[in-house]
Every structure is written in structure tokens, then in C-alpha cells.
Amino acid sequence: FHVGIDNFILRTCVLRNTPWIIGLAVYTGEQTKIRKNNAKNQDSMKIKNSTVFRHMNYGFAAMGLLQICCCLFASIFAGMYQSRLKGSSGGWGDAWYLALEDSPFFAGFKRFFTWFIICKDFLPISLYVSLEMVQFCQAKFMDWDAMMAYKDEEGEWNFAAVQTSRLNEELSQVHYIFSDKTGTLTQNRMDFKKCVIGDAQYGTQTTTAGIVRQARVKNKDVAEELRKFKEDVKGAKVHPFVEFDERQRMLSEAKEDPKQAKLIQEYLYALSLNNTVFPKVKKPSSKRKKKMAGDEKQEDIKHDLTDAYRNVPLQLDSSSPDEKALVYFA
């Protein structure tokens, strides 16, 4: 068979609607893009370290240089001392009991390493281990912090995920944020708020940024306007990723105008069919996510999707959050 882009499956894909396939693994090992990029930029890659780590590295380098200077100073004086003793009266003079048989140069060379071992405590190597342990514990406490958890649109609690523990000291010291795309700041989410079908526009919801802008233009309290907006959104949210508040108006106009009803039907059919969304069984929330701040009494948003054969709740999943919002609305 011809192997091309039409029958190419990416990594982490789930096999569905067929019991088995015959596959060929390609672009593995050193041929992958990650390995090629690492091999190409291996010299220019830098490990991210906090300011504390950088200052500590500078201190270690300074202490190591000081230790080498002290050992070198002691070895030079040891060689000079042995040279002076050997030159006195053609022998070792009064220091015969030291049994100094080596040459002054070799004696100074050996004394360098002797003093290096004596001064080994100049460098507190255990400080690295202690700092790593402290940062690891700090990262765990941040993972468990209930004050940094938020509830998503599906009613589940999401906790902070610490990707690296070497930058704990840099928290709250951010001056600039550079974003390459909107998904970085919007969490790759999309909420369906309004639509235009034919000549009619449905939906009156706006965004948080729009509420802030309107409040500033009208010289109103931004916090109070955001609080009212959240209450309105809570009443308009009937599905995950859907904040549509004119469903009744759409239904009434569809009953009154057959032409508009046909357009609405075709619009909903287009949203329902032209997508790559697939259903999957909804996993129950963990006990930790349910017992956040007495939240066990609050109900999650209903999905209204059920497997007709197994009678289990379903949820829609897709690689694109836009498609997921459109299908949930339809």
C-alpha cells in the first residue's frame, strides 16, 4: 500500500470504529523533529535557572578560585621551604627527621593536593541538595494549594501544575508578557454567545473585556459590572462552552416564520455535521475535586448527552475548542 498523508496517524491517536490496523512506524528515534532540533541547537540551549541559583553559581566559582589560590600559595611556600632546607650545609640541616627525599618542585606539587583536600569544605556542595529539596517541597505545596484552584465550565476543579521547581523565586516578579497567540491567554477556550441566521441576530452576551471597556467609558465600577456580568452568564449557560440567552426568541421566530425556521434548521445541521468532534464517556470527578470548599452540594452543568446502549453520560471532545463550542450549541 502507498504510505502518504491520507493514511498517516499522529502519535497519541485513539483507534476507533475498527478492530485492528496494520501500521508502520515512521519518523522515530534520531529522525524526529525534537531530536534534530536538540542536536542542532544543543550548544545554544540553556537551562533556566532562578536568580538565586545564578548568584549561588557565581559564589561557588569565586570560592573555588579562592581555594585554588590558597592551595597554590601553600604549595609554592612548601617548595621554597624544602629548597631552603636542602640547600643548607649541603643536606637537610636540622630538619633531618622530616625525611624530605623529594625534589622541591615535586614536593610543592604534592602539597597542592594535600591542601586541596584540607580546604575541601570551602565549597558547600550540600547547599545544592538542600536548595533542591526546599524547591521540591515548595512545588508540592503549590500543587496542593486550594487558593490557586479554579472551577472550569464542566464543574471540575483544576489545580496549579508546577512544571519546574527551579524558578520558584522568580514568582510575582514578571514585568512583561509576550504572547504569540490568543490561546495562550484564553486557555484555548471558546464560548458561543451569539449568531446571525439570515437577517436576524440572536444573542446579547458579551465578553469580560467588553464589560470592562463599557464600564470605563461610562465611568462605572468595573468590579460591580463584572459581578453582574458573571450572574447573567450563569443564567445563560445551559451547556458547556455555550452562553446563549435568546433560545426562546429563536424558537418563537421559527414557529412564526417558516422561512426563518428553514434557515435555523440548516444552520444547526451545518454546525452538527461539519466537524471532527467525537463523543467519549465522561469520567467522574475525583474526591479531591469534589470536596473543594464545600462544593459537593453544587451541581455540575448538564451535558444532556447519554449513550443509548450503555446509558452512560457522554461529553464531546475535539482537537479544536471552536468546533466543540459550535457542536454543543447545536
VOKE-704671 format. One record per residue (C-alpha): residue number from 1; x, y, z; residue in three letters. Coordinates in nm, 2 decimals, padded with zeros to 4 digits. Each point is the difference from the previous one (the first is absolute). Last residue first. Layout:
# VOKE-704671
lumpa k NUM | X X | Y Y | Z Z | r ALA
...
END
This chain:
# VOKE-704671
lumpa k 330 | X -02.63 | Y 02.29 | Z 01.80 | r ALA
lumpa k 329 | X 00.16 | Y 00.20 | Z 00.28 | r PHE
lumpa k 328 | X 00.21 | Y -00.29 | Z 00.12 | r TYR
lumpa k 327 | X 00.11 | Y -00.05 | Z -00.36 | r VAL
lumpa k 326 | X 00.12 | Y 00.36 | Z -00.04 | r LEU
lumpa k 325 | X 00.18 | Y 00.00 | Z 00.33 | r ALA
lumpa k 324 | X 00.19 | Y -00.33 | Z -00.09 | r LYS
lumpa k 323 | X 00.09 | Y 00.13 | Z -00.34 | r GLU
lumpa k 322 | X 00.16 | Y 00.31 | Z 00.14 | r ASP
lumpa k 321 | X 00.19 | Y -00.20 | Z 00.27 | r PRO
lumpa k 320 | X 00.19 | Y -00.18 | Z -00.28 | r SER
lumpa k 319 | X 00.15 | Y -00.34 | Z 00.06 | r SER
lumpa k 318 | X -00.34 | Y -00.13 | Z 00.09 | r SER
lumpa k 317 | X -00.19 | Y -00.16 | Z 00.28 | r ASP
lumpa k 316 | X -00.37 | Y -00.02 | Z 00.08 | r LEU
lumpa k 315 | X -00.13 | Y -00.14 | Z 00.32 | r GLN
lumpa k 314 | X -00.20 | Y -00.31 | Z 00.08 | r LEU
lumpa k 313 | X -00.20 | Y -00.12 | Z 00.29 | r PRO
lumpa k 312 | X -00.05 | Y -00.38 | Z 00.02 | r VAL
lumpa k 311 | X -00.32 | Y -00.19 | Z -00.10 | r ASN
lumpa k 310 | X 00.20 | Y -00.28 | Z -00.17 | r ARG
lumpa k 309 | X -00.21 | Y -00.03 | Z -00.32 | r TYR
lumpa k 308 | X -00.15 | Y 00.36 | Z -00.03 | r ALA
lumpa k 307 | X 00.33 | Y 00.16 | Z 00.10 | r ASP
lumpa k 306 | X -00.11 | Y 00.33 | Z 00.17 | r THR
lumpa k 305 | X 00.05 | Y 00.36 | Z -00.08 | r LEU
lumpa k 304 | X -00.19 | Y 00.27 | Z 00.19 | r ASP
lumpa k 303 | X 00.33 | Y 00.15 | Z 00.11 | r HIS
lumpa k 302 | X -00.14 | Y 00.14 | Z 00.33 | r LYS
lumpa k 301 | X 00.21 | Y 00.27 | Z 00.17 | r ILE
lumpa k 300 | X 00.13 | Y -00.14 | Z 00.33 | r ASP
lumpa k 299 | X -00.20 | Y 00.02 | Z 00.32 | r GLU
lumpa k 298 | X 00.11 | Y 00.16 | Z 00.32 | r GLN
lumpa k 297 | X -00.03 | Y -00.18 | Z 00.33 | r LYS
lumpa k 296 | X 00.34 | Y -00.16 | Z -00.02 | r GLU
lumpa k 295 | X 00.16 | Y 00.34 | Z -00.03 | r ASP
lumpa k 294 | X 00.07 | Y 00.04 | Z 00.37 | r GLY
lumpa k 293 | X 00.32 | Y 00.18 | Z -00.07 | r ALA
lumpa k 292 | X 00.14 | Y -00.26 | Z -00.23 | r MET
lumpa k 291 | X -00.15 | Y -00.34 | Z 00.07 | r LYS
lumpa k 290 | X -00.08 | Y -00.10 | Z -00.35 | r LYS
lumpa k 289 | X 00.35 | Y 00.05 | Z -00.15 | r LYS
lumpa k 288 | X 00.17 | Y -00.21 | Z 00.27 | r ARG
lumpa k 287 | X -00.26 | Y -00.27 | Z -00.03 | r LYS
lumpa k 286 | X 00.08 | Y -00.04 | Z -00.37 | r SER
lumpa k 285 | X -00.24 | Y 00.11 | Z -00.26 | r SER
lumpa k 284 | X -00.18 | Y -00.27 | Z -00.20 | r PRO
lumpa k 283 | X 00.12 | Y -00.06 | Z -00.36 | r LYS
lumpa k 282 | X -00.24 | Y 00.09 | Z -00.28 | r LYS
lumpa k 281 | X -00.01 | Y -00.27 | Z -00.26 | r VAL
lumpa k 280 | X 00.11 | Y 00.12 | Z -00.34 | r LYS
lumpa k 279 | X -00.17 | Y 00.18 | Z -00.29 | r PRO
lumpa k 278 | X 00.18 | Y 00.11 | Z -00.32 | r PHE
lumpa k 277 | X 00.04 | Y 00.34 | Z -00.15 | r VAL
lumpa k 276 | X 00.16 | Y 00.02 | Z -00.35 | r THR
lumpa k 275 | X -00.25 | Y 00.26 | Z -00.13 | r ASN
lumpa k 274 | X -00.25 | Y 00.07 | Z -00.28 | r ASN
lumpa k 273 | X -00.30 | Y -00.20 | Z 00.13 | r LEU
lumpa k 272 | X -00.14 | Y 00.18 | Z 00.30 | r SER
lumpa k 271 | X 00.09 | Y 00.35 | Z -00.10 | r LEU
lumpa k 270 | X -00.14 | Y -00.04 | Z -00.35 | r ALA
lumpa k 269 | X -00.31 | Y -00.17 | Z 00.14 | r TYR
lumpa k 268 | X -00.05 | Y 00.30 | Z 00.24 | r LEU
lumpa k 267 | X 00.02 | Y 00.25 | Z -00.29 | r TYR
lumpa k 266 | X -00.23 | Y -00.21 | Z -00.22 | r GLU
lumpa k 265 | X -00.26 | Y -00.01 | Z 00.27 | r GLN
lumpa k 264 | X 00.03 | Y 00.37 | Z 00.07 | r ILE
lumpa k 263 | X -00.04 | Y 00.08 | Z -00.37 | r LEU
lumpa k 262 | X -00.30 | Y -00.22 | Z -00.03 | r LYS
lumpa k 261 | X -00.16 | Y 00.16 | Z 00.31 | r ALA
lumpa k 260 | X 00.07 | Y 00.34 | Z -00.15 | r GLN
lumpa k 259 | X -00.20 | Y -00.09 | Z -00.31 | r LYS
lumpa k 258 | X -00.28 | Y -00.16 | Z 00.21 | r PRO
lumpa k 257 | X -00.04 | Y 00.33 | Z 00.20 | r ASP
lumpa k 256 | X -00.22 | Y -00.01 | Z 00.31 | r GLU
lumpa k 255 | X 00.13 | Y -00.33 | Z 00.15 | r LYS
lumpa k 254 | X 00.36 | Y 00.08 | Z -00.08 | r ALA
lumpa k 253 | X -00.04 | Y 00.35 | Z 00.15 | r GLU
lumpa k 252 | X -00.12 | Y -00.16 | Z 00.33 | r SER
lumpa k 251 | X 00.28 | Y -00.25 | Z 00.01 | r LEU
lumpa k 250 | X 00.27 | Y 00.27 | Z -00.06 | r MET
lumpa k 249 | X -00.16 | Y 00.23 | Z 00.26 | r ARG
lumpa k 248 | X 00.00 | Y -00.29 | Z 00.25 | r GLN
lumpa k 247 | X 00.37 | Y -00.07 | Z -00.06 | r ARG
lumpa k 246 | X 00.10 | Y 00.36 | Z 00.06 | r GLU
lumpa k 245 | X 00.25 | Y -00.03 | Z 00.29 | r ASP
lumpa k 244 | X 00.29 | Y -00.19 | Z -00.15 | r PHE
lumpa k 243 | X 00.31 | Y -00.06 | Z 00.22 | r GLU
lumpa k 242 | X 00.12 | Y -00.34 | Z -00.14 | r VAL
lumpa k 241 | X 00.34 | Y -00.14 | Z 00.08 | r PHE
lumpa k 240 | X -00.15 | Y -00.27 | Z 00.22 | r PRO
lumpa k 239 | X -00.38 | Y 00.00 | Z -00.04 | r HIS
lumpa k 238 | X -00.28 | Y 00.21 | Z 00.14 | r VAL
lumpa k 237 | X 00.20 | Y 00.31 | Z 00.09 | r LYS
lumpa k 236 | X -00.23 | Y 00.30 | Z -00.01 | r ALA
lumpa k 235 | X -00.08 | Y 00.02 | Z 00.37 | r GLY
lumpa k 234 | X 00.37 | Y -00.03 | Z 00.10 | r LYS
lumpa k 233 | X 00.09 | Y 00.26 | Z -00.26 | r VAL
lumpa k 232 | X -00.24 | Y 00.25 | Z 00.15 | r ASP
lumpa k 231 | X 00.15 | Y -00.06 | Z 00.34 | r GLU
lumpa k 230 | X 00.35 | Y 00.04 | Z -00.14 | r LYS
lumpa k 229 | X -00.09 | Y 00.32 | Z -00.17 | r PHE
lumpa k 228 | X -00.15 | Y 00.15 | Z 00.32 | r LYS
lumpa k 227 | X 00.33 | Y -00.07 | Z 00.18 | r ARG
lumpa k 226 | X 00.20 | Y 00.14 | Z -00.29 | r LEU
lumpa k 225 | X -00.20 | Y 00.32 | Z 00.02 | r GLU
lumpa k 224 | X 00.06 | Y 00.03 | Z 00.37 | r GLU
lumpa k 223 | X 00.37 | Y -00.05 | Z -00.04 | r ALA
lumpa k 222 | X 00.02 | Y 00.26 | Z -00.28 | r VAL
lumpa k 221 | X -00.18 | Y 00.27 | Z 00.19 | r ASP
lumpa k 220 | X -00.15 | Y 00.23 | Z -00.26 | r LYS
lumpa k 219 | X 00.16 | Y 00.29 | Z -00.19 | r ASN
lumpa k 218 | X -00.22 | Y -00.06 | Z -00.31 | r LYS
lumpa k 217 | X 00.31 | Y -00.06 | Z -00.22 | r VAL
lumpa k 216 | X 00.17 | Y -00.19 | Z 00.27 | r ARG
lumpa k 215 | X -00.29 | Y -00.23 | Z 00.06 | r ALA
lumpa k 214 | X -00.05 | Y -00.06 | Z -00.37 | r GLN
lumpa k 213 | X 00.36 | Y -00.10 | Z -00.04 | r ARG
lumpa k 212 | X -00.01 | Y -00.23 | Z 00.30 | r VAL
lumpa k 211 | X -00.32 | Y -00.17 | Z -00.13 | r ILE
lumpa k 210 | X 00.15 | Y -00.05 | Z -00.34 | r GLY
lumpa k 209 | X 00.32 | Y -00.16 | Z 00.14 | r ALA
lumpa k 208 | X -00.22 | Y -00.24 | Z 00.20 | r THR
lumpa k 207 | X -00.18 | Y -00.10 | Z -00.31 | r THR
lumpa k 206 | X -00.35 | Y 00.07 | Z -00.14 | r THR
lumpa k 205 | X -00.33 | Y -00.17 | Z 00.01 | r GLN
lumpa k 204 | X -00.30 | Y 00.13 | Z -00.20 | r THR
lumpa k 203 | X -00.08 | Y -00.30 | Z -00.21 | r GLY
lumpa k 202 | X -00.18 | Y -00.04 | Z -00.33 | r TYR
lumpa k 201 | X 00.04 | Y 00.22 | Z -00.31 | r GLN
lumpa k 200 | X -00.26 | Y -00.02 | Z -00.28 | r ALA
lumpa k 199 | X 00.06 | Y 00.06 | Z -00.37 | r ASP
lumpa k 198 | X 00.07 | Y -00.36 | Z -00.09 | r GLY
lumpa k 197 | X 00.14 | Y -00.16 | Z 00.31 | r ILE
lumpa k 196 | X 00.24 | Y 00.21 | Z 00.20 | r VAL
lumpa k 195 | X 00.16 | Y -00.14 | Z 00.32 | r CYS
lumpa k 194 | X 00.06 | Y 00.08 | Z 00.36 | r LYS
lumpa k 193 | X 00.18 | Y -00.12 | Z 00.31 | r LYS
lumpa k 192 | X 00.19 | Y -00.33 | Z -00.07 | r PHE
lumpa k 191 | X 00.29 | Y -00.02 | Z 00.24 | r ASP
lumpa k 190 | X 00.34 | Y -00.10 | Z -00.13 | r MET
lumpa k 189 | X 00.29 | Y -00.13 | Z 00.20 | r ARG
lumpa k 188 | X 00.37 | Y -00.03 | Z -00.08 | r ASN
lumpa k 187 | X 00.10 | Y 00.12 | Z 00.34 | r GLN
lumpa k 186 | X -00.08 | Y 00.36 | Z -00.10 | r THR
lumpa k 185 | X 00.35 | Y 00.14 | Z 00.07 | r LEU
lumpa k 184 | X 00.21 | Y -00.26 | Z -00.19 | r THR
lumpa k 183 | X -00.28 | Y -00.06 | Z -00.25 | r GLY
lumpa k 182 | X 00.03 | Y 00.36 | Z -00.12 | r THR
lumpa k 181 | X 00.33 | Y -00.07 | Z -00.18 | r LYS
lumpa k 180 | X 00.37 | Y 00.09 | Z 00.03 | r ASP
lumpa k 179 | X -00.04 | Y 00.15 | Z 00.35 | r SER
lumpa k 178 | X 00.27 | Y 00.22 | Z 00.15 | r PHE
lumpa k 177 | X -00.05 | Y 00.09 | Z 00.37 | r ILE
lumpa k 176 | X 00.20 | Y 00.27 | Z 00.17 | r TYR
lumpa k 175 | X 00.10 | Y 00.09 | Z 00.35 | r HIS
lumpa k 174 | X -00.03 | Y -00.34 | Z 00.18 | r VAL
lumpa k 173 | X 00.14 | Y -00.01 | Z 00.35 | r GLN
lumpa k 172 | X -00.29 | Y -00.16 | Z 00.17 | r SER
lumpa k 171 | X 00.18 | Y -00.34 | Z -00.02 | r LEU
lumpa k 170 | X 00.37 | Y 00.01 | Z -00.07 | r GLU
lumpa k 169 | X 00.10 | Y -00.18 | Z 00.32 | r GLU
lumpa k 168 | X -00.19 | Y -00.31 | Z -00.11 | r ASN
lumpa k 167 | X 00.19 | Y -00.03 | Z -00.32 | r LEU
lumpa k 166 | X 00.19 | Y -00.33 | Z 00.06 | r ARG
lumpa k 165 | X -00.32 | Y -00.19 | Z 00.08 | r SER
lumpa k 164 | X -00.11 | Y -00.07 | Z -00.35 | r THR
lumpa k 163 | X -00.33 | Y -00.09 | Z -00.16 | r GLN
lumpa k 162 | X -00.21 | Y 00.09 | Z 00.31 | r VAL
lumpa k 161 | X -00.36 | Y -00.08 | Z -00.08 | r ALA
lumpa k 160 | X -00.25 | Y 00.22 | Z 00.18 | r ALA
lumpa k 159 | X -00.33 | Y -00.17 | Z 00.08 | r PHE
lumpa k 158 | X -00.30 | Y -00.05 | Z -00.22 | r ASN
lumpa k 157 | X -00.34 | Y -00.06 | Z 00.16 | r TRP
lumpa k 156 | X -00.27 | Y -00.16 | Z -00.21 | r GLU
lumpa k 155 | X -00.34 | Y 00.16 | Z -00.07 | r GLY
lumpa k 154 | X 00.01 | Y -00.04 | Z -00.38 | r GLU
lumpa k 153 | X 00.06 | Y 00.37 | Z -00.05 | r GLU
lumpa k 152 | X 00.31 | Y 00.00 | Z 00.21 | r ASP
lumpa k 151 | X 00.03 | Y 00.04 | Z 00.38 | r LYS
lumpa k 150 | X 00.32 | Y 00.17 | Z 00.12 | r TYR
lumpa k 149 | X 00.29 | Y -00.10 | Z 00.22 | r ALA
lumpa k 148 | X 00.27 | Y 00.24 | Z 00.13 | r MET
lumpa k 147 | X -00.16 | Y 00.05 | Z 00.34 | r MET
lumpa k 146 | X -00.02 | Y -00.38 | Z 00.05 | r ALA
lumpa k 145 | X 00.38 | Y -00.03 | Z 00.00 | r ASP
lumpa k 144 | X 00.09 | Y -00.37 | Z -00.05 | r TRP
lumpa k 143 | X 00.22 | Y 00.06 | Z -00.31 | r ASP
lumpa k 142 | X 00.15 | Y 00.31 | Z 00.16 | r MET
lumpa k 141 | X 00.09 | Y -00.21 | Z 00.31 | r PHE
lumpa k 140 | X 00.16 | Y -00.26 | Z -00.23 | r LYS
lumpa k 139 | X 00.21 | Y 00.27 | Z -00.18 | r ALA
lumpa k 138 | X 00.12 | Y 00.14 | Z 00.34 | r GLN
lumpa k 137 | X 00.10 | Y -00.35 | Z 00.11 | r CYS
lumpa k 136 | X 00.21 | Y -00.04 | Z -00.32 | r PHE
lumpa k 135 | X 00.15 | Y 00.34 | Z 00.05 | r GLN
lumpa k 134 | X 00.11 | Y -00.09 | Z 00.35 | r VAL
lumpa k 133 | X 00.15 | Y -00.33 | Z -00.11 | r MET
lumpa k 132 | X 00.19 | Y 00.16 | Z -00.29 | r GLU
lumpa k 131 | X 00.14 | Y 00.27 | Z 00.24 | r LEU
lumpa k 130 | X 00.12 | Y -00.26 | Z 00.25 | r SER
lumpa k 129 | X 00.17 | Y -00.20 | Z -00.28 | r VAL
lumpa k 128 | X 00.17 | Y 00.30 | Z -00.14 | r TYR
lumpa k 127 | X 00.11 | Y 00.11 | Z 00.35 | r LEU
lumpa k 126 | X 00.15 | Y -00.34 | Z 00.06 | r SER
lumpa k 125 | X 00.29 | Y 00.10 | Z -00.23 | r ILE
lumpa k 124 | X 00.12 | Y 00.26 | Z 00.25 | r PRO
lumpa k 123 | X 00.33 | Y 00.09 | Z -00.18 | r LEU
lumpa k 122 | X 00.27 | Y 00.12 | Z 00.25 | r PHE
lumpa k 121 | X -00.04 | Y -00.33 | Z 00.18 | r ASP
lumpa k 120 | X 00.26 | Y -00.16 | Z -00.23 | r LYS
lumpa k 119 | X 00.27 | Y 00.21 | Z 00.15 | r CYS
lumpa k 118 | X 00.20 | Y -00.29 | Z 00.15 | r ILE
lumpa k 117 | X -00.05 | Y -00.20 | Z -00.32 | r ILE
lumpa k 116 | X 00.14 | Y 00.29 | Z -00.21 | r PHE
lumpa k 115 | X 00.28 | Y 00.05 | Z 00.25 | r TRP
lumpa k 114 | X 00.12 | Y -00.35 | Z -00.06 | r THR
lumpa k 113 | X -00.05 | Y 00.04 | Z -00.38 | r PHE
lumpa k 112 | X 00.23 | Y 00.30 | Z -00.01 | r PHE
lumpa k 111 | X 00.24 | Y -00.16 | Z 00.24 | r ARG
lumpa k 110 | X 00.07 | Y -00.27 | Z -00.26 | r LYS
lumpa k 109 | X 00.11 | Y 00.26 | Z -00.26 | r PHE
lumpa k 108 | X 00.21 | Y 00.19 | Z 00.26 | r GLY
lumpa k 107 | X 00.18 | Y -00.33 | Z 00.08 | r ALA
lumpa k 106 | X 00.05 | Y -00.07 | Z -00.37 | r PHE
lumpa k 105 | X 00.16 | Y 00.35 | Z -00.06 | r PHE
lumpa k 104 | X 00.21 | Y -00.02 | Z 00.32 | r PRO
lumpa k 103 | X 00.14 | Y -00.34 | Z -00.10 | r SER
lumpa k 102 | X -00.11 | Y -00.29 | Z 00.21 | r ASP
lumpa k 101 | X 00.20 | Y -00.16 | Z 00.29 | r GLU
lumpa k 100 | X -00.13 | Y 00.20 | Z 00.29 | r LEU
lumpa k 99 | X 00.05 | Y -00.24 | Z 00.29 | r ALA
lumpa k 98 | X -00.16 | Y 00.25 | Z 00.25 | r LEU
lumpa k 97 | X 00.24 | Y -00.11 | Z 00.27 | r TYR
lumpa k 96 | X 00.30 | Y 00.16 | Z -00.18 | r TRP
lumpa k 95 | X -00.16 | Y 00.34 | Z 00.06 | r ALA
lumpa k 94 | X 00.31 | Y 00.15 | Z 00.17 | r ASP
lumpa k 93 | X 00.20 | Y 00.02 | Z -00.32 | r GLY
lumpa k 92 | X -00.15 | Y -00.19 | Z -00.29 | r TRP
lumpa k 91 | X 00.33 | Y -00.03 | Z -00.18 | r GLY
lumpa k 90 | X 00.27 | Y 00.20 | Z -00.18 | r GLY
lumpa k 89 | X 00.04 | Y 00.23 | Z 00.30 | r SER
lumpa k 88 | X -00.34 | Y 00.17 | Z -00.07 | r SER
lumpa k 87 | X -00.11 | Y -00.05 | Z -00.36 | r GLY
lumpa k 86 | X -00.24 | Y -00.28 | Z 00.08 | r LYS
lumpa k 85 | X -00.17 | Y 00.20 | Z 00.26 | r LEU
lumpa k 84 | X -00.04 | Y 00.30 | Z -00.23 | r ARG
lumpa k 83 | X -00.14 | Y -00.21 | Z -00.28 | r SER
lumpa k 82 | X -00.25 | Y -00.17 | Z 00.24 | r GLN
lumpa k 81 | X -00.12 | Y 00.34 | Z 00.12 | r TYR
lumpa k 80 | X -00.04 | Y 00.13 | Z -00.35 | r MET
lumpa k 79 | X -00.19 | Y -00.31 | Z -00.11 | r GLY
lumpa k 78 | X -00.23 | Y 00.04 | Z 00.30 | r ALA
lumpa k 77 | X -00.04 | Y 00.37 | Z -00.07 | r PHE
lumpa k 76 | X -00.11 | Y -00.07 | Z -00.35 | r ILE
lumpa k 75 | X -00.24 | Y -00.28 | Z 00.11 | r SER
lumpa k 74 | X -00.17 | Y 00.23 | Z 00.26 | r ALA
lumpa k 73 | X -00.06 | Y 00.28 | Z -00.26 | r PHE
lumpa k 72 | X -00.13 | Y -00.25 | Z -00.25 | r LEU
lumpa k 71 | X -00.24 | Y -00.14 | Z 00.26 | r CYS
lumpa k 70 | X -00.12 | Y 00.34 | Z 00.10 | r CYS
lumpa k 69 | X -00.04 | Y 00.11 | Z -00.36 | r CYS
lumpa k 68 | X -00.20 | Y -00.32 | Z -00.09 | r ILE
lumpa k 67 | X -00.23 | Y 00.05 | Z 00.30 | r GLN
lumpa k 66 | X -00.06 | Y 00.36 | Z -00.10 | r LEU
lumpa k 65 | X -00.09 | Y -00.10 | Z -00.35 | r LEU
lumpa k 64 | X -00.24 | Y -00.26 | Z 00.13 | r GLY
lumpa k 63 | X -00.16 | Y 00.25 | Z 00.23 | r MET
lumpa k 62 | X -00.05 | Y 00.25 | Z -00.29 | r ALA
lumpa k 61 | X -00.15 | Y -00.27 | Z -00.22 | r ALA
lumpa k 60 | X -00.23 | Y -00.11 | Z 00.28 | r PHE
lumpa k 59 | X -00.11 | Y 00.35 | Z 00.06 | r GLY
lumpa k 58 | X -00.07 | Y 00.05 | Z -00.37 | r TYR
lumpa k 57 | X -00.20 | Y -00.32 | Z 00.01 | r ASN
lumpa k 56 | X -00.19 | Y 00.12 | Z 00.30 | r MET
lumpa k 55 | X -00.09 | Y 00.33 | Z -00.17 | r HIS
lumpa k 54 | X -00.13 | Y -00.20 | Z -00.30 | r ARG
lumpa k 53 | X -00.20 | Y -00.23 | Z 00.22 | r PHE
lumpa k 52 | X -00.16 | Y 00.28 | Z 00.20 | r VAL
lumpa k 51 | X -00.08 | Y 00.19 | Z -00.32 | r THR
lumpa k 50 | X -00.20 | Y -00.30 | Z -00.13 | r SER
lumpa k 49 | X 00.13 | Y -00.25 | Z -00.25 | r ASN
lumpa k 48 | X -00.12 | Y -00.09 | Z -00.35 | r LYS
lumpa k 47 | X 00.23 | Y -00.25 | Z -00.17 | r ILE
lumpa k 46 | X 00.16 | Y 00.14 | Z -00.31 | r LYS
lumpa k 45 | X 00.00 | Y -00.14 | Z -00.35 | r MET
lumpa k 44 | X 00.26 | Y 00.16 | Z -00.24 | r SER
lumpa k 43 | X 00.23 | Y -00.30 | Z -00.02 | r ASP
lumpa k 42 | X -00.28 | Y -00.25 | Z -00.04 | r GLN
lumpa k 41 | X -00.16 | Y 00.21 | Z -00.27 | r ASN
lumpa k 40 | X 00.03 | Y -00.24 | Z -00.30 | r LYS
lumpa k 39 | X 00.00 | Y -00.32 | Z 00.21 | r ALA
lumpa k 38 | X -00.30 | Y 00.12 | Z 00.19 | r ASN
lumpa k 37 | X -00.19 | Y 00.10 | Z -00.32 | r ASN
lumpa k 36 | X 00.07 | Y -00.33 | Z -00.16 | r LYS
lumpa k 35 | X -00.11 | Y -00.19 | Z 00.31 | r ARG
lumpa k 34 | X -00.33 | Y 00.20 | Z 00.02 | r ILE
lumpa k 33 | X -00.07 | Y -00.03 | Z -00.37 | r LYS
lumpa k 32 | X 00.02 | Y -00.38 | Z 00.01 | r THR
lumpa k 31 | X 00.26 | Y -00.18 | Z -00.22 | r GLN
lumpa k 30 | X 00.23 | Y -00.09 | Z 00.30 | r GLU
lumpa k 29 | X -00.25 | Y -00.24 | Z 00.14 | r GLY
lumpa k 28 | X -00.33 | Y -00.02 | Z -00.20 | r THR
lumpa k 27 | X -00.12 | Y 00.17 | Z -00.31 | r TYR
lumpa k 26 | X -00.20 | Y -00.31 | Z -00.12 | r VAL
lumpa k 25 | X -00.17 | Y -00.29 | Z 00.17 | r ALA
lumpa k 24 | X -00.19 | Y -00.22 | Z -00.25 | r LEU
lumpa k 23 | X -00.35 | Y -00.11 | Z 00.08 | r GLY
lumpa k 22 | X -00.24 | Y -00.28 | Z -00.07 | r ILE
lumpa k 21 | X -00.34 | Y 00.07 | Z 00.15 | r ILE
lumpa k 20 | X -00.23 | Y -00.17 | Z 00.25 | r TRP
lumpa k 19 | X -00.36 | Y -00.01 | Z 00.14 | r PRO
lumpa k 18 | X -00.14 | Y 00.30 | Z -00.19 | r THR
lumpa k 17 | X -00.23 | Y 00.28 | Z 00.10 | r ASN
lumpa k 16 | X 00.26 | Y 00.17 | Z 00.22 | r ARG
lumpa k 15 | X 00.38 | Y -00.01 | Z 00.06 | r LEU
lumpa k 14 | X 00.11 | Y 00.29 | Z 00.22 | r VAL
lumpa k 13 | X 00.27 | Y 00.24 | Z -00.13 | r CYS
lumpa k 12 | X 00.29 | Y 00.06 | Z 00.25 | r THR
lumpa k 11 | X 00.25 | Y 00.04 | Z -00.29 | r ARG
lumpa k 10 | X -00.13 | Y 00.10 | Z -00.34 | r LEU
lumpa k 9 | X -00.16 | Y -00.23 | Z -00.25 | r ILE
lumpa k 8 | X 00.09 | Y 00.02 | Z -00.37 | r PHE
lumpa k 7 | X -00.24 | Y -00.16 | Z -00.24 | r ASN
lumpa k 6 | X -00.08 | Y 00.30 | Z -00.22 | r ASP
lumpa k 5 | X 00.35 | Y 00.15 | Z 00.06 | r ILE
lumpa k 4 | X 00.16 | Y -00.28 | Z -00.19 | r GLY
lumpa k 3 | X 00.11 | Y -00.36 | Z 00.02 | r VAL
lumpa k 2 | X -00.10 | Y -00.18 | Z -00.32 | r HIS
lumpa k 1 | X -00.11 | Y -00.36 | Z 00.06 | r PHE
END
